[in-house]
Amino acid sequence: MDLAKQIEPTAEMTGRRRAAGLLSRASMDELNAAFAKLTDKPDVKPVRGPETGLVMVRGRIGGGGAPFNLGEATVTRATVLLASGTAGHAHVLGTDKEKVRLAAIFDALWQEAATQDFVEAALLTPIEARIAAEDKQKAEETAATRVDFFTMVRGDD
């Protein structure tokens, strides 16, 4: 039996999953701006990385067919440890080592009660808003090219 199906996600797990997902999609400008807003910069010790490697991207035909290897993607990961003992982890597509280091720092800060609200307000909420705006724009651009084939006339009356 699949272990992932046995474990029911807690609210903390889903919150951390959300934070990690948003941090992986953050731009370098967003991370730098949020880090500049920090009044007390944390003491950070690198545990692993940042290091760059490859991961295999898998796909499924039609979204539900048999899995196949689509190709490889470059990913950079890092793990940091704050002076408080909280570990932060981050994985980011691409090779930007400073970006993944900052994302790992913010992951650790998100886990601490004293700084979680700051990370939410200064970083995660704006990232969510940007992603939603980008998704809306993409949906509008796609909708403009939609063709309704049921209303087309054949022409050979």
VENSUL-V526821 format. One record per helix or strand of 2 or more residues. SS is the DSSP state (a for helix, b for strand). FROM is the first residue (numbers start at 1). LEN is the number of residues. Records with the same first field share a line. If there is no record, write none. Layout:
SS=FROM-LEN, FROM-LEN
This chain:
a=3-4, 11-14, 28-10, 61-3, 97-15, 113-31, 149-3
b=44-17, 67-16, 87-7
